Amino acid sequence: MTHLQSRLPGTMRRAAPLKAGATGEVAVKVPVLLPQGGNDVLSNLNQTLARELCDKGVSLEFTYYADQGHTISDGPLDDAIAWMDARRAGTPTAANCTF
């Protein structure tokens, strides 16, 4: 058995939560902000994820920025920071599962 093979069981054990989260086996218990750029090549994946989370009752705010790509600029970033500040202050989300 190689060194890598001997480490594999531990690695697999540590990766289990990631796999569970990716396959929807973990309940999301916190509000989620999902900003989406209109020019993002991954937009279909993000909208699919948003719909799946909404269908599971997750408090999700989906915000669409028509002029943004995969990375967001200062305006949307400022919006995200304000959203996080509001959650830390205890302000409830305005759950928005509209696309």
All heavy atoms as an XYZ file, in Angstrom:
736
protein
N       0.851     -1.183      0.000
C       0.000      0.000      0.000
C       0.894      1.242      0.000
O       1.811      1.355      0.789
C      -0.909     -0.018      1.239
C      -1.794      1.193      1.347
S      -2.859      1.243      2.815
C      -3.903     -0.156      2.561
N       0.587      2.168     -0.894
C       1.371      3.401     -0.967
C       0.950      4.351      0.148
O      -0.100      4.173      0.781
C       1.158      4.103     -2.318
O      -0.177      4.590     -2.369
C       1.454      3.187     -3.490
N       1.764      5.379      0.343
C       1.448      6.389      1.354
C       0.101      7.048      1.044
O      -0.718      7.267      1.936
C       2.562      7.436      1.402
C       2.274      8.573      2.330
N       2.243      8.426      3.698
C       1.984      9.872      2.092
C       1.957      9.578      4.259
N       1.794     10.475      3.295
N      -0.130      7.370     -0.242
C      -1.391      7.989     -0.635
C      -2.582      7.077     -0.350
O      -3.597      7.511      0.182
C      -1.363      8.361     -2.120
C      -2.611      9.030     -2.661
C      -2.892     10.327     -1.914
C      -2.467      9.295     -4.143
N      -2.437      5.802     -0.673
C      -3.528      4.858     -0.412
C      -3.806      4.740      1.076
O      -4.951      4.607      1.484
C      -3.187      3.484     -0.998
C      -3.242      3.450     -2.507
C      -2.702      2.147     -3.051
O      -1.796      1.536     -2.482
N      -3.262      1.722     -4.178
N      -2.772      4.783      1.900
C      -2.990      4.681      3.349
C      -3.714      5.908      3.893
O      -4.396      5.834      4.905
C      -1.657      4.490      4.074
O      -0.871      5.666      3.988
N      -3.588      7.046      3.218
C      -4.261      8.276      3.665
C      -5.669      8.400      3.104
O      -6.456      9.210      3.569
C      -3.446      9.489      3.244
C      -2.114      9.564      3.955
C      -1.434     10.812      3.594
N      -2.363     11.910      3.810
C      -2.009     13.123      4.159
N      -0.768     13.398      4.340
N      -2.899     14.062      4.318
N      -6.005      7.618      2.109
C      -7.284      7.742      1.426
C      -8.500      7.619      2.345
O      -9.414      8.439      2.250
C      -7.367      6.730      0.286
C      -8.511      6.920     -0.689
C      -8.481      8.313     -1.299
C      -8.452      5.863     -1.770
N      -8.568      6.653      3.252
C      -9.766      6.577      4.113
C     -10.016      7.867      4.902
O     -11.148      8.328      4.996
C      -9.474      5.405      5.040
C      -8.542      4.545      4.255
C      -7.682      5.524      3.471
N      -8.975      8.465      5.440
C      -9.132      9.716      6.186
C      -9.578     10.847      5.282
O     -10.418     11.674      5.645
N      -9.013     10.886      4.087
C      -9.392     11.916      3.124
C     -10.854     11.760      2.732
O     -11.596     12.742      2.667
C      -8.493     11.828      1.870
O      -7.134     11.980      2.277
C      -8.852     12.895      0.851
N     -11.274     10.544      2.482
C     -12.668     10.299      2.112
C     -13.607     10.678      3.247
O     -14.671     11.239      3.020
C     -12.868      8.824      1.730
C     -12.087      8.416      0.497
S     -12.554      9.353     -0.963
C     -14.115      8.601     -1.299
N     -13.201     10.397      4.483
C     -14.030     10.739      5.638
C     -14.180     12.258      5.748
O     -15.255     12.776      5.999
C     -13.408     10.151      6.902
C     -14.243     10.320      8.144
C     -13.685      9.581      9.355
N     -12.280      9.819      9.603
C     -11.284      8.948      9.357
N     -11.547      7.773      8.844
N     -10.035      9.247      9.623
N     -13.081     12.979      5.522
C     -13.146     14.444      5.599
C     -13.942     15.032      4.437
O     -14.521     16.099      4.560
C     -11.737     15.033      5.637
C     -11.046     14.821      6.966
C      -9.742     15.574      7.057
N      -8.752     15.122      6.102
C      -7.922     14.089      6.266
N      -7.989     13.377      7.376
N      -7.053     13.765      5.350
N     -13.962     14.361      3.305
C     -14.682     14.861      2.134
C     -16.179     14.556      2.196
O     -16.953     15.130      1.446
C     -14.097     14.254      0.858
N     -16.606     13.693      3.097
C     -18.017     13.292      3.168
C     -18.970     14.477      3.325
O     -19.994     14.524      2.645
C     -18.226     12.273      4.282
N     -18.683     15.462      4.194
C     -19.602     16.601      4.301
C     -19.714     17.386      2.996
O     -20.780     17.889      2.656
C     -18.992     17.465      5.405
C     -18.159     16.530      6.205
C     -17.639     15.508      5.225
N     -18.615     17.491      2.242
C     -18.667     18.190      0.962
C     -19.565     17.447     -0.012
O     -20.385     18.037     -0.704
C     -17.258     18.328      0.369
C     -16.286     19.180      1.166
C     -14.898     19.116      0.553
C     -16.778     20.607      1.248
N     -19.431     16.137     -0.058
C     -20.267     15.323     -0.946
C     -21.731     15.441     -0.527
O     -22.612     15.601     -1.358
C     -19.835     13.862     -0.913
C     -20.694     12.964     -1.801
C     -20.273     11.519     -1.675
C     -21.152     10.618     -2.487
N     -22.507     10.483     -1.982
N     -21.990     15.388      0.764
C     -23.366     15.475      1.242
C     -23.981     16.817      0.861
O     -25.125     16.891      0.427
C     -23.427     15.268      2.752
N     -23.210     17.893      1.009
C     -23.714     19.211      0.647
C     -23.975     19.326     -0.838
O     -24.962     19.912     -1.270
N     -23.099     18.747     -1.638
C     -23.245     18.823     -3.092
C     -24.421     17.998     -3.587
O     -24.987     18.291     -4.631
C     -21.957     18.355     -3.764
N     -24.802     16.989     -2.850
C     -25.900     16.134     -3.304
C     -27.218     16.475     -2.617
O     -28.195     15.757     -2.764
C     -25.565     14.648     -3.055
O     -25.309     14.449     -1.666
C     -24.370     14.211     -3.866
N     -27.253     17.563     -1.856
C     -28.500     17.992     -1.250
C     -28.893     17.222     -0.002
O     -30.029     17.274      0.422
N     -27.940     16.514      0.589
C     -28.251     15.721      1.773
C     -28.185     16.536      3.059
O     -28.559     16.051      4.108
C     -27.285     14.537      1.868
C     -27.400     13.574      0.705
C     -26.303     12.528      0.700
O     -25.613     12.374      1.718
O     -26.126     11.879     -0.325
N     -27.706     17.762      2.972
C     -27.550     18.610      4.148
C     -28.596     19.714      4.094
O     -28.768     20.375      3.076
C     -26.133     19.227      4.184
C     -26.009     20.211      5.323
C     -25.084     18.142      4.281
N     -29.319     19.911      5.193
C     -30.326     20.972      5.252
C     -29.634     22.327      5.434
O     -28.748     22.463      6.268
C     -31.283     20.720      6.402
N     -30.033     23.299      4.640
C     -29.484     24.647      4.754
C     -30.312     25.382      5.798
O     -31.528     25.515      5.653
C     -29.529     25.376      3.399
C     -29.015     26.799      3.542
C     -28.731     24.609      2.353
N     -29.647     25.861      6.847
C     -30.354     26.477      7.966
C     -30.087     27.972      8.091
O     -30.493     28.584      9.058
C     -29.959     25.776      9.266
C     -30.336     24.306      9.271
C     -29.889     23.634     10.540
C     -30.232     22.151     10.481
N     -29.748     21.437     11.648
N     -29.399     28.543      7.118
C     -29.080     29.965      7.143
C     -29.609     30.612      5.866
O     -29.783     29.936      4.849
C     -27.558     30.210      7.265
C     -27.030     29.684      8.596
C     -26.818     29.587      6.093
N     -29.882     31.907      5.893
C     -30.320     32.578      4.674
C     -29.206     32.573      3.626
O     -28.024     32.590      3.967
C     -30.640     33.997      5.116
C     -30.323     34.094      6.545
C     -29.830     32.782      7.034
N     -29.603     32.567      2.368
C     -28.644     32.508      1.267
C     -28.868     33.696      0.339
O     -30.001     33.988     -0.033
C     -28.814     31.191      0.470
C     -27.938     31.181     -0.772
C     -28.531     29.996      1.361
N     -27.787     34.367     -0.036
C     -27.817     35.402     -1.059
C     -27.132     34.824     -2.284
O     -25.997     34.347     -2.194
C     -27.076     36.659     -0.598
C     -26.890     37.736     -1.667
C     -28.234     38.314     -2.097
C     -25.964     38.830     -1.169
N     -27.809     34.850     -3.420
C     -27.233     34.328     -4.656
C     -27.307     35.408     -5.725
O     -28.324     35.582     -6.384
C     -27.971     33.070     -5.103
C     -27.424     32.369     -6.339
C     -25.957     31.992     -6.169
C     -28.229     31.123     -6.628
N     -26.212     36.186     -5.882
C     -26.185     37.184     -6.955
C     -25.874     36.497     -8.275
O     -25.088     35.552     -8.315
C     -25.066     38.128     -6.540
C     -24.204     37.347     -5.624
C     -25.044     36.257     -5.030
N     -26.495     36.975     -9.352
C     -26.305     36.356    -10.666
C     -26.007     37.424    -11.699
O     -26.785     38.351    -11.861
C     -27.570     35.597    -11.073
C     -27.556     35.073    -12.478
C     -26.468     34.036    -12.668
O     -26.433     33.050    -11.969
N     -25.575     34.277    -13.595
N     -24.877     37.286    -12.377
C     -24.535     38.195    -13.463
C     -25.196     37.744    -14.759
O     -25.176     36.555    -15.088
N     -25.770     38.666    -15.498
C     -26.433     38.349    -16.753
C     -25.486     37.809    -17.812
O     -25.904     37.099    -18.718
N     -24.204     38.134    -17.707
C     -23.212     37.671    -18.668
C     -22.388     36.508    -18.134
O     -21.340     36.185    -18.677
C     -22.276     38.817    -19.062
C     -23.027     39.949    -19.721
O     -23.928     39.725    -20.503
N     -22.665     41.172    -19.387
N     -22.841     35.885    -17.066
C     -22.120     34.769    -16.453
C     -22.416     33.490    -17.224
O     -23.568     33.119    -17.400
C     -22.565     34.613    -14.995
C     -21.759     33.585    -14.222
O     -20.984     32.820    -14.837
O     -21.916     33.533    -13.001
N     -21.362     32.816    -17.668
C     -21.549     31.571    -18.425
C     -22.113     30.454    -17.548
O     -22.576     29.444    -18.055
C     -20.236     31.106    -19.088
C     -19.774     32.131    -20.116
C     -19.154     30.866    -18.048
N     -22.091     30.632    -16.239
C     -22.621     29.628    -15.321
C     -24.047     29.947    -14.872
O     -24.556     29.333    -13.943
C     -21.722     29.505    -14.087
C     -20.270     29.108    -14.362
C     -19.470     29.112    -13.078
C     -20.201     27.756    -15.042
N     -24.700     30.893    -15.537
C     -26.006     31.354    -15.060
C     -27.041     30.242    -14.960
O     -27.839     30.221    -14.030
C     -26.540     32.481    -15.937
O     -26.770     32.014    -17.248
N     -27.041     29.299    -15.888
C     -28.017     28.205    -15.797
C     -27.789     27.363    -14.552
O     -28.746     26.926    -13.914
C     -27.961     27.326    -17.046
C     -28.537     28.022    -18.254
O     -29.287     28.974    -18.121
N     -28.176     27.567    -19.432
N     -26.525     27.135    -14.206
C     -26.225     26.363    -12.990
C     -26.705     27.105    -11.756
O     -27.283     26.511    -10.847
C     -24.728     26.089    -12.886
C     -24.118     25.199    -13.953
C     -22.600     25.154    -13.797
C     -24.696     23.800    -13.884
N     -26.467     28.407    -11.699
C     -26.880     29.192    -10.531
C     -28.389     29.240    -10.401
O     -28.931     29.151     -9.309
C     -26.315     30.605    -10.615
C     -24.823     30.642    -10.404
O     -24.230     29.705     -9.883
N     -24.197     31.721    -10.828
N     -29.098     29.397    -11.509
C     -30.558     29.442    -11.440
C     -31.121     28.081    -11.042
O     -32.088     28.009    -10.289
C     -31.131     29.910    -12.779
C     -30.850     31.378    -13.006
C     -31.431     31.899    -14.306
O     -32.254     31.256    -14.935
N     -30.986     33.073    -14.712
N     -30.495     27.004    -11.516
C     -30.925     25.666    -11.101
C     -30.725     25.490     -9.604
O     -31.609     24.993     -8.906
C     -30.147     24.588    -11.885
O     -30.427     24.746    -13.275
C     -30.538     23.195    -11.447
N     -29.564     25.908     -9.104
C     -29.283     25.818     -7.671
C     -30.296     26.638     -6.886
O     -30.841     26.176     -5.883
C     -27.868     26.312     -7.371
C     -27.510     26.466     -5.900
C     -27.556     25.120     -5.182
C     -26.142     27.117     -5.752
N     -30.577     27.844     -7.339
C     -31.531     28.705     -6.635
C     -32.909     28.049     -6.578
O     -33.560     28.051     -5.531
C     -31.613     30.064     -7.326
N     -33.359     27.486     -7.687
C     -34.670     26.829     -7.702
C     -34.704     25.636     -6.743
O     -35.690     25.421     -6.036
C     -35.013     26.380     -9.123
C     -35.449     27.511    -10.003
C     -35.954     27.018    -11.359
N     -36.329     28.134    -12.177
C     -35.540     28.731    -13.073
N     -34.316     28.292    -13.247
N     -35.969     29.743    -13.782
N     -33.625     24.847     -6.741
C     -33.580     23.690     -5.845
C     -33.632     24.133     -4.386
O     -34.339     23.530     -3.578
C     -32.314     22.872     -6.103
C     -32.355     22.113     -7.419
C     -31.045     21.411     -7.731
O     -30.092     21.486     -6.928
O     -30.968     20.796     -8.814
N     -32.892     25.188     -4.041
C     -32.906     25.678     -2.664
C     -34.285     26.225     -2.301
O     -34.792     25.959     -1.208
C     -31.826     26.743     -2.470
C     -30.393     26.241     -2.516
C     -29.407     27.414     -2.522
C     -30.096     25.301     -1.358
N     -34.899     26.964     -3.199
C     -36.240     27.502     -2.940
C     -37.246     26.377     -2.741
O     -38.093     26.434     -1.846
C     -36.682     28.412     -4.080
S     -35.849     30.006     -4.071
N     -37.146     25.350     -3.584
C     -38.061     24.207     -3.463
C     -37.918     23.509     -2.121
O     -38.865     22.895     -1.638
C     -37.812     23.199     -4.588
C     -38.279     23.705     -5.949
O     -39.000     24.734     -5.992
O     -37.908     23.088     -6.960
N     -36.738     23.621     -1.499
C     -36.502     22.995     -0.195
C     -36.848     23.935      0.953
O     -36.642     23.608      2.113
C     -35.043     22.559     -0.082
C     -34.713     21.416     -1.016
C     -33.272     21.020     -0.878
C     -33.000     19.857     -1.827
N     -31.656     19.352     -1.679
N     -37.361     25.129      0.627
C     -37.777     26.059      1.672
C     -36.669     26.917      2.236
O     -36.839     27.557      3.272
N     -35.536     26.972      1.568
C     -34.425     27.805      2.039
C     -34.781     29.270      1.838
O     -35.364     29.654      0.820
C     -33.133     27.453      1.265
C     -32.011     28.428      1.598
C     -32.706     26.022      1.577
N     -34.452     30.088      2.815
C     -34.650     31.532      2.699
C     -33.566     32.061      1.768
O     -32.409     32.183      2.152
C     -34.549     32.180      4.073
O     -34.677     33.575      3.959
N     -33.950     32.347      0.530
C     -32.982     32.703     -0.500
C     -33.353     34.012     -1.167
O     -34.519     34.237     -1.496
C     -32.944     31.597     -1.564
C     -31.980     31.863     -2.715
C     -31.084     30.661     -2.926
C     -32.741     32.187     -3.976
N     -32.369     34.872     -1.307
C     -32.547     36.101     -2.080
C     -31.702     35.963     -3.333
O     -30.485     35.860     -3.268
C     -32.133     37.322     -1.275
C     -33.128     37.657     -0.183
C     -32.843     38.984      0.487
O     -32.582     39.972     -0.233
O     -32.887     39.021      1.720
N     -32.363     35.933     -4.477
C     -31.714     35.829     -5.772
C     -31.715     37.217     -6.395
O     -32.776     37.822     -6.564
C     -32.479     34.840     -6.659
C     -31.844     34.615     -8.004
C     -30.853     33.661     -8.157
C     -32.252     35.338     -9.108
C     -30.276     33.438     -9.393
C     -31.672     35.127    -10.345
C     -30.684     34.171    -10.489
N     -30.535     37.740     -6.684
C     -30.427     39.085     -7.234
C     -29.745     39.005     -8.592
O     -28.666     38.419     -8.717
C     -29.595     39.989     -6.298
O     -30.147     39.907     -4.982
C     -29.624     41.416     -6.762
N     -30.381     39.562     -9.597
C     -29.886     39.510    -10.973
C     -29.265     40.843    -11.364
O     -29.890     41.896    -11.207
C     -31.047     39.171    -11.914
C     -30.642     38.978    -13.339
C     -30.045     37.804    -13.768
C     -30.866     39.980    -14.281
C     -29.679     37.625    -15.089
C     -30.502     39.806    -15.604
C     -29.905     38.634    -16.000
O     -29.539     38.455    -17.303
N     -28.039     40.793    -11.860
C     -27.324     41.975    -12.330
C     -27.041     41.782    -13.817
O     -26.094     41.085    -14.199
C     -26.022     42.166    -11.558
C     -26.233     42.413    -10.084
C     -26.188     41.371     -9.166
C     -26.485     43.696     -9.617
C     -26.398     41.602     -7.810
C     -26.694     43.936     -8.267
C     -26.641     42.878     -7.372
O     -26.847     43.120     -6.034
N     -27.856     42.393    -14.655
C     -27.801     42.158    -16.103
C     -26.430     42.463    -16.709
O     -25.997     41.783    -17.636
C     -28.871     42.991    -16.805
N     -25.731     43.456    -16.181
C     -24.468     43.876    -16.793
C     -23.232     43.221    -16.179
O     -22.114     43.601    -16.502
C     -24.336     45.395    -16.687
C     -24.282     45.873    -15.235
O     -24.761     45.140    -14.341
O     -23.775     46.982    -14.991
N     -23.413     42.221    -15.332
C     -22.273     41.588    -14.658
C     -21.937     40.240    -15.293
O     -22.776     39.599    -15.896
C     -22.587     41.379    -13.172
C     -22.835     42.645    -12.411
C     -21.600     43.514    -12.316
O     -20.521     43.048    -11.988
N     -21.756     44.791    -12.632
N     -20.691     39.823    -15.100
C     -20.251     38.511    -15.551
C     -20.185     37.557    -14.369
O     -20.983     37.644    -13.437
N     -19.188     36.662    -14.392
C     -19.050     35.678    -13.314
C     -18.537     36.321    -12.027
O     -18.906     35.915    -10.940
C     -18.126     34.541    -13.750
C     -18.015     33.459    -12.736
N     -19.086     32.653    -12.397
C     -16.976     33.062    -11.963
C     -18.702     31.794    -11.461
N     -17.438     32.025    -11.183
N     -17.671     37.310    -12.153
C     -17.215     38.038    -10.968
C     -17.984     39.350    -10.908
O     -18.298     39.947    -11.933
C     -15.694     38.321    -11.032
O     -15.407     39.032    -12.228
C     -14.917     37.024    -11.016
N     -18.299     39.784     -9.703
C     -19.124     40.978     -9.566
C     -18.261     42.182     -9.225
O     -17.207     42.064     -8.614
C     -20.247     40.776     -8.519
C     -19.676     40.391     -7.167
C     -21.238     39.750     -9.006
C     -20.723     40.289     -6.067
N     -18.718     43.339     -9.628
C     -17.978     44.573     -9.386
C     -18.478     45.259     -8.115
O     -19.283     44.707     -7.371
C     -18.113     45.494    -10.597
O     -19.466     45.857    -10.773
N     -18.021     46.479     -7.915
C     -18.275     47.185     -6.661
C     -19.753     47.341     -6.298
O     -20.121     47.155     -5.153
C     -17.617     48.567     -6.678
C     -16.103     48.466     -6.622
O     -15.596     47.379     -6.293
O     -15.437     49.471     -6.914
N     -20.615     47.693     -7.236
C     -22.036     47.889     -6.911
C     -22.665     46.644     -6.318
O     -23.184     46.669     -5.189
N     -22.629     45.515     -7.036
C     -23.177     44.287     -6.469
C     -22.428     43.815     -5.220
O     -23.046     43.268     -4.310
C     -23.030     43.273     -7.609
C     -23.051     44.118     -8.840
C     -22.331     45.381     -8.455
N     -21.138     44.067     -5.173
C     -20.370     43.681     -3.991
C     -20.837     44.493     -2.782
O     -21.009     43.950     -1.686
C     -18.874     43.873     -4.221
C     -17.952     43.436     -3.101
C     -18.153     41.964     -2.759
C     -16.500     43.693     -3.470
N     -21.079     45.782     -2.984
C     -21.619     46.620     -1.898
C     -22.976     46.094     -1.443
O     -23.281     46.082     -0.244
C     -21.745     48.080     -2.350
C     -20.395     48.753     -2.548
O     -19.377     48.249     -2.025
O     -20.367     49.784     -3.245
N     -23.808     45.654     -2.399
C     -25.108     45.078     -2.055
C     -24.944     43.827     -1.195
O     -25.676     43.624     -0.225
C     -25.896     44.706     -3.317
C     -26.321     45.917     -4.129
O     -26.230     47.059     -3.622
O     -26.757     45.706     -5.290
N     -23.975     42.977     -1.557
C     -23.740     41.740     -0.804
C     -23.258     42.043      0.613
O     -23.698     41.411      1.578
C     -22.724     40.865     -1.536
N     -22.389     43.024      0.750
C     -21.895     43.406      2.079
C     -23.041     43.952      2.928
O     -23.182     43.605      4.100
C     -20.735     44.410      1.959
C     -19.515     43.704      1.362
C     -20.406     45.037      3.313
C     -18.399     44.639      0.947
N     -23.886     44.785      2.327
C     -25.048     45.326      3.055
C     -25.986     44.203      3.477
O     -26.527     44.218      4.592
C     -25.783     46.349      2.192
N     -26.171     43.200      2.597
C     -27.032     42.057      2.914
C     -26.473     41.293      4.121
O     -27.209     40.948      5.042
C     -27.145     41.149      1.688
C     -28.101     40.019      1.832
C     -29.429     40.030      1.524
C     -27.816     38.699      2.313
N     -29.991     38.785      1.786
C     -29.011     37.958      2.267
C     -26.664     38.065      2.763
C     -29.091     36.632      2.661
C     -26.741     36.735      3.163
C     -27.938     36.037      3.102
N     -25.157     41.046      4.117
C     -24.539     40.326      5.238
C     -24.610     41.149      6.530
O     -24.881     40.597      7.601
C     -23.098     39.962      4.908
C     -23.006     38.860      3.866
S     -21.321     38.346      3.506
C     -20.837     39.604      2.341
N     -24.383     42.444      6.431
C     -24.493     43.309      7.613
C     -25.897     43.249      8.197
O     -26.074     43.201      9.419
C     -24.130     44.751      7.267
C     -22.637     44.961      7.048
O     -21.833     44.083      7.459
O     -22.275     46.004      6.465
N     -26.909     43.240      7.334
C     -28.298     43.165      7.804
C     -28.560     41.837      8.511
O     -29.268     41.798      9.527
C     -29.259     43.355      6.635
N     -28.014     40.752      8.011
C     -28.206     39.445      8.671
C     -27.536     39.461     10.043
O     -28.102     38.979     11.026
C     -27.609     38.296      7.851
C     -28.144     38.091      6.425
C     -29.617     37.797      6.276
N     -30.504     38.906      6.462
C     -30.697     39.931      5.613
N     -30.051     39.985      4.486
N     -31.551     40.891      5.894
N     -26.338     40.028     10.128
C     -25.653     40.097     11.434
C     -26.421     40.975     12.417
O     -26.387     40.748     13.616
C     -24.231     40.619     11.259
C     -23.270     39.579     10.744
C     -21.828     40.025     10.911
N     -21.522     41.222     10.152
C     -21.044     41.221      8.908
N     -20.835     40.091      8.285
N     -20.786     42.346      8.293
N     -27.135     41.979     11.905
C     -27.916     42.875     12.764
C     -29.251     42.250     13.155
O     -29.995     42.828     13.934
C     -28.141     44.205     12.049
N     -29.563     41.087     12.594
C     -30.803     40.402     12.945
C     -31.992     40.737     12.060
O     -33.117     40.309     12.333
N     -31.764     41.506     10.999
C     -32.846     41.825     10.085
C     -33.180     40.596      9.254
O     -32.300     39.989      8.650
C     -32.421     42.975      9.126
O     -31.990     44.076      9.924
C     -33.552     43.380      8.220
N     -34.450     40.193      9.224
C     -34.807     39.003      8.441
C     -34.647     39.251      6.942
O     -34.698     40.398      6.489
C     -36.267     38.744      8.800
C     -36.769     40.028      9.352
C     -35.596     40.776      9.902
N     -34.455     38.187      6.214
C     -34.336     38.299      4.762
C     -35.694     38.572      4.150
O     -36.726     38.229      4.698
C     -33.782     37.007      4.143
O     -34.680     35.944      4.439
C     -32.405     36.693      4.625
N     -35.665     39.196      2.999
C     -36.874     39.350      2.189
C     -36.787     38.236      1.162
O     -36.409     38.455      0.017
C     -36.887     40.722      1.530
N     -37.064     37.006      1.600
C     -36.899     35.840      0.735
C     -37.530     36.105     -0.619
O     -38.651     36.586     -0.722
C     -37.510     34.607      1.389
N     -36.787     35.783     -1.651
C     -37.162     36.162     -2.995
C     -36.832     35.009     -3.927
O     -35.714     34.883     -4.357
C     -36.374     37.442     -3.327
C     -36.294     37.752     -4.789
O     -36.857     37.068     -5.631
N     -35.564     38.799     -5.102
N     -37.793     34.176     -4.181
C     -37.581     33.038     -5.072
C     -38.215     33.309     -6.423
O     -38.900     32.470     -6.988
C     -38.115     31.758     -4.440
S     -37.059     31.156     -3.106
N     -38.002     34.517     -6.930
C     -38.490     34.901     -8.244
C     -37.285     35.024     -9.164
O     -36.279     35.604     -8.786
C     -39.213     36.261     -8.175
O     -40.207     36.176     -7.168
C     -39.841     36.618     -9.482
N     -37.430     34.513    -10.373
C     -36.290     34.543    -11.302
C     -36.661     35.279    -12.569
O     -37.648     35.090    -13.156
C     -35.865     33.108    -11.645
C     -35.549     32.313    -10.420
C     -36.507     31.532     -9.820
C     -34.292     32.372     -9.859
C     -36.214     30.812     -8.685
C     -33.999     31.665     -8.723
C     -34.970     30.879     -8.134
